[in-house]
C-alpha cells in the first residue's frame, strides 16, 4: 500500500511548496549524506494516524492518495477490463445500409447543405447585408477575373466565366457561408505554367507572306488562344474530378499534410512568380516563355535585358495604379471601424484608367497594350479534351490540392470567427463539382482569394446568397459591361494583381518568428520557398511536402531520450539534465524514450540506452565470458582457489592470466572445487581482463511516450531485455499504453522468463516495488553472480560465445527476423 500527500505542482515560477509523504515501506535512495535523503522522506504508515487530514479550504492545492503498488497483473485483478465484442461485417453493413427517414434526411442535408440553412434564412436581418456584400464582392470578382486570366495565359474575357460559373454549384453544395468562390492567383499561375508547356507560341508559327521576297513567321494568336482555352478548361475538369474523388473517399484529411509553414513558404514563392509574370506586363517588355526549373530566373534575366524597350505609357499607368491601390487598401485596413464599406479602389481605378485609355487613344499614340477584345455573352458547353488527361495528370493533382487547401483554410478562418463548422470532405465535393461544371463552360480552376472573401464577410455577408448576387454582377459584366472595358490597359490589371500580393509578401516577416519558436518549422518554410522559386510551383510543392515528411520521420527516428530522476518527496520523475536536486534511485536507472518504437528508431533506441546506462550489455557479457574462461584455466592450473567467499589467488604462484588457452591443457587438480562460486564483477579481478562495471541492478523503461510498437520493435526490445537480464539487471516497463501490451502479446514477447509482472502502471510503482524487494526479501545483491565454472554449466563456454556473436549480429542489422 502506498500513501502520500503532496501539493499540486504546475509548470510555473513560484515558491517551493511543502510536501509530506508517508509510506508503509521506507525506500532508500542511496547514501543519505550524498543525496540528503533521510528518514523523513519515507516514514512508517503509523505516522498517518497522527496526521490530521487537511480541512476543506486547504484542499485547493494538494491531494492525498492511498493505494496499492500496481503491476499489470495486480491492476487487472482489481479492475476488470471491458470485453469488447467486435462487430461482424454483416452488422456493420446492416448499420451502414439501414435507411430511416431521419438518416435519409441527414444524408441529403450533408450532400446539399443549402437545404439546411436556406429554410432558416432570416430575410429581414440577413438580406440587406447580403445585398451590399454581393454588390461589393461582385465588382471585385469581375476585375480579379480579368486580371487572373492574364496569369492563366488565356484571353482576358474567359476570366469572367471563371468568376461566374463556379459560384452556382457551390451555392447548393458548399458548407462555408462566407467563401467567395472564384479564381485564385496561385492556381491560375500554375495553370498558366501548364499551358505554356503544352501550347507554347512556337507551336503556332505561321508564315506572314507579306512580300514574295520575305517569308517571316508570326504567331497565329487565334489558334493559340483557342487551344489554350481548351487546355485550361480540360485541366479544370480533371482537377475537379480529382477533388470529387477525394471527397467521395473521405480524404479531407489530406490537407493536414500541408502545414502552416509549408503553405506560407509556398504561397510566398507563388507570389514571387506572380510578381515576375505581371512585371513584364507592367513594363510591356518582350520576353520568351520559360517553363520548368529556373523559369522565373530566366524570365527576370529577359526582363532586365530588354528593360530599355519599356513602354512608358504602360509603365506609368501600372505604377500609378499600384501606388493608389496600395495606399487606399492601407486606409481601408486602418480605418475599417469607421468605414462601413471598404473603398472599391480597384473598380475606381479601372473605370478611370479605361476612360483615359479610350480618351487619349493610348493604343494608337503610344502602342499601349490593351485588352482589345472581350467576348459578349456565354459560350455553349463543350466536353474536355480527354486525350490531354495523360499529359496533365500530375499537374492537375497538385493544382487540385492547392486550390482545395487554400479554400478550406480560408473557410475555416471565417467559420471559426462566426461559430459554424466546415466539413472538409463536403468542401472537396463542392469544389470538385463546381470545377467540373465550370470547366465545361471554358473556365479555369476556381478556389478563393483571401481578399475577395474578406470583402464578402466585412461588408455584411451572412450566407451564400451574397455569393449568388456576386454571380449576378459578374453576369451583367459578361453580357453588357465587358465591351466597355476593351480599351483598358493590361498594365493596369497587372498592377492590381501585384497590389493584392502585399499580404503574401508580408509572410517573409514570419521567418524570424519561426526561427525563434521552432527552427524545424522555419527550415520547412525556407526549403519550400527556395524549392518553389527554383524548381517551379508543382515540383516545389512536392519538394516541400517531402522535406516536411522527412522532418517528421527524423524526429520520430531520433527522439528525445533521457535518464529520469525523482523530485524529492514526490512521485514525479523529470529529466536529470534539466533540473537540479533530482535524486536517482540507488542501483536503478530510469530511461524514457519519447517516440514510437519501430523499425526506424530501434537502432537509436539501443544507442541511447547504452549511453544512459553507461555500458553495453552485450560487451559486458562477452567480457565476463572471456574472464570466466581465464579463471577456469587458472583454476585448472591451481593458480586460483575457489572458496565460499569467492576466488582466492594462490600467493606463491604468479598470475598467468594472459597465457594462451592452448597452454592451459593440463589435467585438473583433484582438489579443484566444482561447486558454484561468487564473482564480484565490480571488484578488481585476479586476472588482467578489464570487465566493464555494472552499477545498477534494475532498469525501468518509461513508455509513457511510446505510442505504438511494431514487430521489429518488439523483437529488438525482447532481445534488449534478455541481454540485461543475463548480466543480472532486472528490467521493468512503466507508464505504458494498453495497446502496446496487446501488441507485445500478439508478437510473442511474453514467455517463461518475461511475464506481465514486469509491467507497472507508473514509474513510481516500479521504484517502490524495487525498494520493497530490496528491504523485505533476503535476496543476494544482483551485482554478485553465482556461476558454475565446470560441472554446473549446461553448455560449453564456446557455445555461449557463439550465442553472443549471434546477438551482436542481430544488434547490427536485425538479422534473422522473418516477416
Buried (B, 14 or more C-beta within 10 A) or exposed (E): EBBBBBBEBEEEEEEEEEBBBBBBBEBBBBEEEEBEBEEEBBBEBEBBEEEEEBEEEEEEEBEBEBEEBBBBEBBEEEEEEEEEEEEEEEEEEEEEEEEEEEEEEEEEEBEBBBEBBBEEBEEEEBBEBBBBBBBBBBBBBBBBBBBBBBBBBBBBBBBBBBBBBBBBBBBBBBBBBBBBBBBBBBBBBBBBBBBBBBBBBEEBEEEEEEEEEEEEEEBBEEEBBBBBBBBBBBBBBBBBBBBBBBBEEEBBEBBEEBBEBBBBBBBBBBBBBBBBBBBBBBBBBEBEBBBEEBBBEBBBBBBEEBEEEBBEBBBBBBBBBBEBBBEBBEBBEEEEEEEEBBEBBBBBBBBBBBEBBBEBEBBEEBEBBBBEEBBEEBEEEBEBBEEBBEBBEEBBBBBBBBBBBBBBBBBBBBBEEEEBEBBBBBBBBBBBBBBBBBBBBBBBBBBBBBBBBBBBBBBBBBBBBBBBBBBEBBBEBBEEBBEBBBBBBBBBBBBBBBBBBBEBBEBBEBBEEBBEEEEBBBBBBBBBBBBBBBBBBBBBBBBBBEBBEEBEEEEBBBBEBBBBBBBBBBBBBBEBEEEEEBBBBBBBBBBBBBBBBBBBBBBBBBEBBBEBBEBBBBBBBBBBBBBBBBBBBBBBBBBBBBEEEBBEBBEEEEBBBEBEEEEBEEEEEEEBEEEBBBBBBBEEBBBEBEBBEBEBBBBBBBBBBBBEBBBBBBBBBBBBBBBBBBBBBBBBBBBBBEEBBEBBEEBEBBEEEBEBEBBBBBBBBBBBBBBBEBEEEEEEEBBBBEBEBBEEBEEEBEEBBEEBEEBBEBBEEBEEEEE
